[in-house]
Amino acid sequence: MTPDPTTPETSPFVIRLAIEDRDLLAAQRLRYGVFVEELGGDGPLVDHTQRLERDEFDPVYDHLVLIDTRRDAAALDHVVGVYRLLPGERAAEFGRFYCDGEYDLTALRASGRRLLELGRSCVHRDYRGGPAMFLLWNGLADYVLDLGIEVLFGVASFHGTDIEALKLPLSWLHHHHLAPEALRVRALPEHAQRMDLVPADQLDRKAAMVAMPALIKAYLRLGGFVGEDAFIDRPFNTTDVCLLMDTTAMSEKHKGFYTRKFDARA
């Protein structure tokens, strides 16, 4: 049964940046459950013994965590949602974004805009379809507003690498949601996959949306767009697209949805 929030005073949920080691470990445990156990991914730093999905970027990212205070923190069971956040200034100090391994980010860097990379977003299976994603977005909105972020970006994944099965949603993204040239990142050639696989006049919107991951659809509803070409990530068994969102260009309708507080009593 999906947990529901109550009033803010009595809600079991807390949304904040990870503040102690066990917060990060619990986030990595959640990521393992989603990206490794559910989706079949792997990586050089994944710890299968401890069930932790981690990589070399974890120490430099902020980790926005959704905590259910009813769960056991000592057992690393308390984090039920997570977003990984890397501001552009910190990425410059570190030397790269995660997305540099999949996309040419020249256009973003040349834009002079305040950037924020999002990554490793996931929610515990028992909390999907409830308030978890809204609460995470609420925390993300506060973070974005506090830092004056102008462009959010990050890879979002389709499960699997069977392009024939993904041709409708990929083609829909290419024909209807391609980023403006000034922000159009491009997949690195060695793993790039064209997305214009079906002509625009032959696309069935309903069929494309049925095959579109919920997170990607949510960003599209907020006015998001995608970079050119997909990236085939075989170690993670995914086909990735680079999602981008220009917060300064969002319509008032979209901006209101993105920044409003989630009211559990509505």
C-alpha contacts under 8 A as a table, 3 or more apart, distances in Angstrom:
res1	aa1	res2	aa2	distance
1	M	126	D	6.97
2	T	126	D	5.76
2	T	127	Y	5.36
2	T	128	R	7.21
2	T	129	G	7.35
2	T	130	G	6.14
3	P	126	D	7.80
3	P	127	Y	6.46
3	P	130	G	6.89
4	D	130	G	6.55
4	D	131	P	6.85
5	P	8	P	7.97
5	P	11	S	5.52
5	P	12	P	7.09
5	P	13	F	7.33
5	P	131	P	7.08
5	P	264	A	6.04
6	T	10	T	6.16
6	T	11	S	5.02
6	T	12	P	7.93
6	T	264	A	6.30
6	T	265	R	7.40
7	T	10	T	5.41
7	T	11	S	5.63
7	T	264	A	6.53
7	T	265	R	6.98
8	P	11	S	5.14
8	P	264	A	7.82
11	S	14	V	7.94
12	P	68	D	5.53
12	P	69	T	5.28
12	P	70	R	6.46
13	F	66	L	6.79
13	F	67	I	5.52
13	F	68	D	4.74
13	F	69	T	6.21
14	V	66	L	5.83
14	V	67	I	5.04
14	V	68	D	6.57
14	V	69	T	7.28
15	I	64	L	7.20
15	I	65	V	5.83
15	I	66	L	4.60
15	I	67	I	6.24
15	I	135	L	7.01
15	I	136	L	6.89
15	I	139	G	6.34
16	R	64	L	5.68
16	R	65	V	5.68
16	R	66	L	6.80
16	R	139	G	6.95
17	L	62	D	6.66
17	L	63	H	5.46
17	L	64	L	4.37
17	L	65	V	5.84
18	A	21	D	7.89
18	A	23	D	5.30
18	A	24	L	6.20
18	A	62	D	7.30
18	A	63	H	5.46
18	A	64	L	6.18
18	A	65	V	6.13
19	I	23	D	6.65
20	E	23	D	5.47
20	E	24	L	6.95
21	D	24	L	5.34
21	D	25	L	6.22
22	R	25	L	4.82
22	R	26	A	5.83
22	R	73	A	7.49
22	R	74	A	7.82
22	R	76	L	6.50
23	D	26	A	5.15
23	D	27	A	6.19
23	D	65	V	7.66
23	D	76	L	7.52
23	D	79	V	7.04
24	L	27	A	4.99
24	L	28	Q	6.19
24	L	63	H	7.25
25	L	28	Q	5.02
25	L	29	R	6.10
25	L	52	L	7.16
25	L	76	L	6.70
26	A	29	R	4.87
26	A	30	L	6.16
26	A	73	A	7.88
26	A	76	L	4.45
26	A	77	D	6.16
26	A	78	H	6.80
26	A	79	V	5.68
27	A	30	L	5.08
27	A	31	R	6.16
27	A	65	V	7.17
27	A	79	V	5.86
27	A	80	V	7.85
27	A	81	G	7.55
27	A	82	V	6.32
28	Q	31	R	4.92
28	Q	32	Y	6.10
28	Q	51	R	7.97
28	Q	52	L	4.89
28	Q	53	E	4.98
28	Q	54	R	6.01
29	R	32	Y	5.06
29	R	33	G	6.43
29	R	51	R	5.77
29	R	52	L	4.66
29	R	53	E	6.43
29	R	76	L	7.14
29	R	77	D	7.96
30	L	33	G	5.15
30	L	34	V	6.41
30	L	52	L	7.82
30	L	77	D	7.99
30	L	79	V	7.00
30	L	80	V	6.91
30	L	81	G	7.63
30	L	122	C	7.86
30	L	123	V	7.78
30	L	124	H	6.71
31	R	34	V	5.13
31	R	35	F	5.64
31	R	36	V	7.46
31	R	52	L	7.21
31	R	53	E	5.59
31	R	120	R	7.33
31	R	122	C	6.82
32	Y	35	F	5.43
32	Y	36	V	5.00
32	Y	37	E	6.39
32	Y	51	R	5.90
32	Y	52	L	5.31
32	Y	53	E	4.53
33	G	36	V	5.92
33	G	37	E	4.96
33	G	38	E	6.28
33	G	51	R	7.69
34	V	37	E	5.88
34	V	38	E	4.97
34	V	39	L	6.39
34	V	122	C	7.06
34	V	123	V	7.90
34	V	124	H	7.34
34	V	125	R	7.97
35	F	38	E	5.87
35	F	39	L	4.98
35	F	40	G	6.43
35	F	41	G	5.48
35	F	42	D	7.87
35	F	53	E	7.67
35	F	236	F	7.62
36	V	39	L	5.51
36	V	40	G	4.66
36	V	41	G	4.41
36	V	42	D	6.00
36	V	53	E	7.37
36	V	236	F	7.94
37	E	40	G	5.70
37	E	41	G	7.56
39	L	159	H	6.75
39	L	236	F	7.67
39	L	237	N	7.19
40	G	236	F	6.63
40	G	237	N	6.42
41	G	235	P	6.02
41	G	236	F	3.76
41	G	237	N	5.75
42	D	46	V	6.38
42	D	53	E	7.96
42	D	235	P	5.75
42	D	236	F	5.57
43	G	46	V	5.31
43	G	53	E	7.97
43	G	55	D	7.62
43	G	235	P	6.62
43	G	236	F	7.41
44	P	55	D	7.59
45	L	53	E	7.36
45	L	54	R	5.81
45	L	55	D	5.42
45	L	56	E	7.63
46	V	51	R	7.74
46	V	52	L	5.99
46	V	53	E	4.75
46	V	54	R	5.45
46	V	55	D	7.13
47	D	50	Q	5.63
47	D	51	R	5.59
47	D	52	L	5.02
47	D	53	E	6.39
47	D	54	R	7.57
48	H	51	R	4.66
48	H	52	L	6.51
49	T	52	L	7.95
54	R	58	D	6.71
55	D	58	D	5.92
56	E	59	P	7.00
57	F	60	V	5.70
57	F	61	Y	6.44
57	F	98	Y	7.24
58	D	61	Y	5.44
60	V	86	L	7.34
60	V	90	R	7.55
60	V	94	F	7.54
61	Y	84	R	6.12
61	Y	85	L	5.42
61	Y	86	L	5.03
62	D	84	R	5.90
62	D	85	L	5.03
62	D	86	L	6.37
63	H	82	V	6.74
63	H	83	Y	5.86
63	H	84	R	4.70
63	H	85	L	6.17
64	L	82	V	5.55
64	L	83	Y	5.04
64	L	84	R	6.23
64	L	85	L	7.30
64	L	136	L	7.53
64	L	139	G	7.41
64	L	140	L	7.56
65	V	79	V	6.29
65	V	80	V	7.57
65	V	81	G	5.74
65	V	82	V	4.50
65	V	83	Y	6.58
65	V	136	L	7.53
66	L	79	V	5.68
66	L	80	V	5.70
66	L	81	G	4.76
66	L	82	V	6.11
66	L	132	A	7.39
66	L	135	L	7.52
66	L	136	L	6.55
67	I	78	H	5.43
67	I	79	V	4.56
67	I	80	V	5.83
67	I	81	G	7.16
68	D	71	R	5.80
68	D	78	H	5.51
68	D	79	V	6.51
68	D	80	V	6.61
69	T	72	D	7.70
69	T	78	H	6.52
70	R	78	H	7.55
71	R	77	D	5.94
71	R	78	H	4.83
72	D	75	A	5.44
72	D	76	L	6.59
72	D	77	D	5.27
72	D	78	H	5.50
73	A	76	L	4.88
73	A	77	D	5.52
73	A	78	H	4.86
73	A	79	V	7.98
74	A	77	D	7.43
75	A	78	H	7.87
76	L	79	V	7.31
77	D	80	V	7.66
79	V	82	V	7.34
80	V	123	V	5.75
80	V	124	H	5.02
80	V	127	Y	7.27
80	V	132	A	7.95
81	G	121	S	7.57
81	G	122	C	5.71
81	G	123	V	4.24
81	G	124	H	6.17
81	G	132	A	6.79
81	G	133	M	7.70
81	G	136	L	7.24
82	V	120	R	7.33
82	V	121	S	5.57
82	V	122	C	5.70
82	V	123	V	6.66
82	V	136	L	7.37
83	Y	118	L	6.79
83	Y	119	G	6.19
83	Y	120	R	5.97
83	Y	121	S	4.51
83	Y	122	C	7.00
83	Y	136	L	7.46
84	R	118	L	5.65
84	R	119	G	4.93
84	R	120	R	5.77
84	R	121	S	6.64
85	L	116	L	6.74
85	L	117	E	5.78
85	L	118	L	4.97
85	L	119	G	6.60
86	L	90	R	6.71
86	L	91	A	6.49
86	L	97	F	7.72
86	L	116	L	5.61
86	L	117	E	5.05
86	L	118	L	6.69
87	P	90	R	5.54
87	P	91	A	6.35
87	P	114	R	7.93
87	P	115	L	5.99
87	P	116	L	4.45
87	P	117	E	6.37
88	G	91	A	4.98
88	G	92	A	6.19
88	G	114	R	6.58
88	G	115	L	4.87
88	G	116	L	5.67
88	G	117	E	7.37
89	E	92	A	5.16
89	E	93	E	6.51
90	R	93	E	5.06
90	R	94	F	6.15
91	A	94	F	4.94
91	A	95	G	5.83
91	A	96	R	5.29
91	A	97	F	5.63
92	A	95	G	4.97
92	A	96	R	6.17
96	R	100	D	6.37
97	F	100	D	5.35
97	F	101	G	7.85
97	F	117	E	7.27
98	Y	101	G	6.02
98	Y	102	E	7.90
99	C	102	E	5.27
99	C	103	Y	5.72
99	C	105	L	7.73
99	C	154	G	6.63
99	C	155	V	6.89
100	D	103	Y	5.30
100	D	104	D	6.21
100	D	105	L	6.51
101	G	188	L	7.91
102	E	187	A	5.82
102	E	188	L	5.67
102	E	191	H	7.79
102	E	231	F	6.34
103	Y	185	V	6.29
103	Y	186	R	5.31
103	Y	187	A	4.19
103	Y	188	L	5.10
103	Y	231	F	7.89
103	Y	242	C	7.76
104	D	107	A	7.89
104	D	185	V	5.66
104	D	186	R	5.26
104	D	187	A	6.14
104	D	188	L	6.06
105	L	108	L	5.40
105	L	109	R	6.37
105	L	185	V	5.29
105	L	186	R	7.25
106	T	109	R	5.26
106	T	110	A	6.03
106	T	185	V	7.04
107	A	110	A	5.12
107	A	111	S	6.16
107	A	182	A	6.12
107	A	183	L	5.30
107	A	184	R	6.24
107	A	185	V	6.09
108	L	111	S	5.19
108	L	112	G	7.50
108	L	113	R	7.50
108	L	115	L	7.92
108	L	182	A	7.72
108	L	183	L	5.52
108	L	184	R	7.64
108	L	185	V	7.13
109	R	112	G	6.25
109	R	113	R	7.67
111	S	182	A	7.12
111	S	183	L	7.27
113	R	149	I	7.96
113	R	150	E	6.06
113	R	151	V	6.76
114	R	148	G	7.12
114	R	149	I	5.06
114	R	150	E	5.15
114	R	151	V	6.32
115	L	149	I	5.87
115	L	150	E	6.17
115	L	151	V	5.00
115	L	152	L	6.00
115	L	153	F	7.72
116	L	149	I	6.49
116	L	150	E	7.97
116	L	151	V	6.36
116	L	152	L	4.89
116	L	153	F	6.42
117	E	152	L	5.90
117	E	153	F	5.03
117	E	154	G	5.36
118	L	121	S	7.55
118	L	152	L	6.95
118	L	153	F	5.94
118	L	154	G	4.87
118	L	155	V	7.69
119	G	154	G	5.80
119	G	155	V	6.73
119	G	156	A	7.96
123	V	127	Y	6.57
123	V	128	R	6.37
123	V	132	A	7.09
123	V	133	M	7.37
124	H	127	Y	5.52
124	H	128	R	6.71
125	R	128	R	5.53
127	Y	130	G	5.75
127	Y	131	P	7.61
127	Y	132	A	6.23
128	R	131	P	7.83
128	R	132	A	6.79
128	R	133	M	7.67
129	G	132	A	7.75
130	G	133	M	7.52
131	P	134	F	5.31
131	P	135	L	6.12
132	A	135	L	5.19
132	A	136	L	6.24
133	M	136	L	5.03
133	M	137	W	6.10
134	F	137	W	5.07
134	F	138	N	6.08
134	F	262	F	6.41
135	L	138	N	4.95
135	L	139	G	6.37
135	L	262	F	6.56
136	L	139	G	5.16
136	L	140	L	6.10
137	W	140	L	4.76
137	W	141	A	5.92
137	W	258	Y	7.25
138	N	141	A	5.13
138	N	142	D	6.45
138	N	258	Y	7.48
138	N	259	T	6.64
138	N	260	R	7.21
138	N	261	K	6.05
138	N	262	F	6.80
139	G	142	D	5.22
139	G	143	Y	6.34
140	L	143	Y	5.03
140	L	144	V	6.12
141	A	144	V	5.07
141	A	145	L	6.10
141	A	258	Y	6.74
141	A	259	T	5.53
142	D	145	L	5.21
142	D	146	D	6.02
142	D	259	T	7.60
143	Y	146	D	5.17
143	Y	147	L	6.30
144	V	147	L	5.39
144	V	148	G	5.92
144	V	149	I	5.09
145	L	148	G	5.09
145	L	149	I	6.53
146	D	149	I	7.97
149	I	152	L	7.32
149	I	247	T	7.55
150	E	246	D	5.90
150	E	247	T	5.21
150	E	248	T	6.02
151	V	244	L	6.93
151	V	245	M	5.61
151	V	246	D	4.57
151	V	247	T	5.96
151	V	248	T	7.95
152	L	244	L	5.61
152	L	245	M	5.12
152	L	246	D	6.56
152	L	247	T	7.54
153	F	242	C	6.85
153	F	243	L	5.40
153	F	244	L	4.26
153	F	245	M	6.34
154	G	242	C	5.50
154	G	243	L	5.52
154	G	244	L	6.80
155	V	240	D	5.92
155	V	241	V	5.44
155	V	242	C	4.33
155	V	243	L	5.91
156	A	215	L	7.66
156	A	216	I	6.82
156	A	240	D	5.52
156	A	241	V	5.52
156	A	242	C	6.28
156	A	243	L	6.62
157	S	213	P	7.74
157	S	238	T	5.81
157	S	239	T	5.57
157	S	240	D	4.38
157	S	241	V	6.37
158	F	161	T	7.99
158	F	166	L	7.95
158	F	212	M	7.70
158	F	213	P	6.59
158	F	238	T	5.54
158	F	239	T	5.08
158	F	240	D	6.19
159	H	237	N	6.57
159	H	238	T	4.78
159	H	239	T	6.52
160	G	237	N	5.02
160	G	238	T	4.60
160	G	239	T	6.24
161	T	232	I	6.52
161	T	233	D	7.72
161	T	234	R	7.14
161	T	237	N	6.19
161	T	238	T	5.58
161	T	239	T	5.47
162	D	165	A	5.55
162	D	166	L	6.67
163	I	166	L	4.90
163	I	167	K	5.85
164	E	167	K	5.32
165	A	168	L	7.70
166	L	169	P	5.88
166	L	170	L	6.11
166	L	211	A	7.35
167	K	170	L	5.26
167	K	171	S	5.83
167	K	195	M	7.16
167	K	197	L	5.80
167	K	198	V	6.84
168	L	171	S	5.23
168	L	172	W	6.14
168	L	197	L	7.65
168	L	198	V	6.83
168	L	203	L	6.89
168	L	204	D	7.76
168	L	207	A	7.23
168	L	208	A	4.98
168	L	211	A	7.64
169	P	172	W	5.01
169	P	173	L	6.23
169	P	207	A	7.96
169	P	208	A	4.43
169	P	209	M	6.56
169	P	211	A	6.13
169	P	212	M	5.75
170	L	173	L	5.20
170	L	174	H	6.30
170	L	195	M	5.08
170	L	196	D	7.18
170	L	197	L	7.56
170	L	230	A	7.93
171	S	174	H	5.02
171	S	175	H	6.12
171	S	195	M	5.13
171	S	196	D	4.83
171	S	197	L	5.58
171	S	198	V	5.74
171	S	199	P	7.65
171	S	200	A	7.54
171	S	203	L	7.83
172	W	175	H	5.31
172	W	176	H	5.80
172	W	177	H	7.49
172	W	200	A	7.46
172	W	203	L	7.08
172	W	205	R	7.42
172	W	208	A	6.53
173	L	176	H	5.41
173	L	177	H	4.93
173	L	178	L	6.45
173	L	195	M	7.67
173	L	225	F	7.79
173	L	226	V	6.96
174	H	177	H	5.90
174	H	178	L	5.29
174	H	195	M	5.84
174	H	196	D	5.91
174	H	226	V	7.63
174	H	228	E	7.32
174	H	229	D	7.88
175	H	178	L	6.64
175	H	196	D	7.17
175	H	200	A	6.19
177	H	220	L	7.72
177	H	224	G	7.45
177	H	225	F	4.77
177	H	226	V	6.08
178	L	184	R	7.71
178	L	225	F	5.53
178	L	226	V	5.11
178	L	227	G	6.15
178	L	228	E	6.83
179	A	183	L	6.21
179	A	184	R	5.14
179	A	225	F	5.10
179	A	226	V	5.31
179	A	227	G	5.70
179	A	228	E	7.69
179	A	244	L	7.49
180	P	183	L	5.67
180	P	184	R	5.81
181	E	184	R	4.87
183	L	227	G	8.00
184	R	226	V	7.64
184	R	227	G	5.17
184	R	228	E	6.59
185	V	227	G	4.88
185	V	228	E	6.24
185	V	242	C	7.71
186	R	227	G	5.73
186	R	228	E	4.79
186	R	229	D	6.32
187	A	191	H	7.33
187	A	192	A	5.26
187	A	193	Q	7.86
187	A	227	G	7.58
187	A	228	E	6.45
187	A	229	D	5.59
187	A	230	A	6.17
187	A	231	F	5.86
188	L	191	H	6.11
188	L	192	A	5.73
188	L	231	F	7.49
189	P	192	A	4.93
191	H	231	F	5.54
191	H	232	I	5.52
191	H	233	D	7.67
192	A	229	D	6.04
192	A	230	A	5.71
192	A	231	F	4.86
192	A	232	I	6.55
193	Q	229	D	5.43
193	Q	230	A	4.95
193	Q	231	F	5.94
193	Q	232	I	6.85
194	R	197	L	6.97
194	R	228	E	7.91
194	R	229	D	4.83
194	R	230	A	6.42
195	M	228	E	7.74
195	M	229	D	5.40
195	M	230	A	6.49
196	D	199	P	6.98
198	V	202	Q	6.62
198	V	203	L	6.71
199	P	202	Q	5.43
199	P	203	L	6.76
200	A	203	L	5.50
203	L	208	A	7.55
204	D	207	A	5.42
204	D	208	A	6.18
205	R	208	A	5.07
205	R	209	M	6.11
206	K	209	M	5.19
206	K	210	V	6.19
207	A	210	V	5.18
207	A	211	A	6.56
208	A	211	A	5.40
208	A	212	M	6.33
209	M	212	M	4.87
209	M	217	K	7.60
212	M	216	I	6.75
212	M	217	K	6.54
213	P	216	I	5.48
213	P	217	K	6.42
214	A	217	K	5.10
214	A	218	A	6.14
215	L	218	A	5.07
215	L	219	Y	6.46
216	I	219	Y	5.24
216	I	220	L	6.29
216	I	243	L	7.72
217	K	220	L	5.04
217	K	221	R	6.27
218	A	221	R	5.19
218	A	222	L	6.60
219	Y	222	L	5.06
219	Y	223	G	6.57
219	Y	224	G	5.11
219	Y	225	F	7.77
219	Y	243	L	7.75
219	Y	245	M	7.71
220	L	223	G	5.10
220	L	224	G	4.61
220	L	225	F	6.46
221	R	224	G	7.07
221	R	254	H	7.65
222	L	250	M	7.38
222	L	254	H	5.14
222	L	255	K	7.67
222	L	257	F	7.85
222	L	258	Y	7.28
223	G	245	M	6.90
223	G	250	M	6.37
223	G	251	S	7.81
223	G	254	H	6.96
224	G	243	L	6.75
224	G	244	L	5.66
224	G	245	M	4.61
224	G	246	D	7.35
225	F	243	L	5.77
225	F	244	L	5.39
225	F	245	M	6.48
226	V	241	V	6.61
226	V	242	C	5.37
226	V	243	L	4.57
226	V	244	L	5.84
227	G	230	A	7.92
227	G	241	V	6.88
227	G	242	C	5.28
227	G	243	L	6.63
227	G	244	L	7.46
229	D	241	V	7.21
230	A	239	T	6.54
230	A	240	D	5.50
230	A	241	V	4.87
230	A	242	C	7.53
231	F	239	T	5.76
231	F	240	D	4.98
231	F	241	V	6.40
232	I	238	T	6.40
232	I	239	T	4.71
232	I	240	D	6.31
233	D	236	F	5.62
233	D	237	N	5.94
233	D	238	T	5.24
233	D	239	T	5.87
233	D	240	D	6.92
234	R	237	N	4.62
234	R	238	T	6.33
235	P	238	T	7.98
246	D	249	A	5.44
246	D	250	M	6.50
247	T	250	M	5.33
247	T	255	K	7.59
250	M	253	K	7.95
250	M	254	H	5.90
250	M	255	K	5.75
251	S	254	H	5.17
251	S	255	K	5.96
252	E	255	K	4.91
252	E	256	G	5.90
253	K	256	G	5.30
253	K	257	F	6.40
254	H	257	F	5.15
254	H	258	Y	6.11
255	K	258	Y	5.06
255	K	259	T	6.04
256	G	259	T	5.39
256	G	260	R	5.73
257	F	260	R	5.69
263	D	266	A	5.61
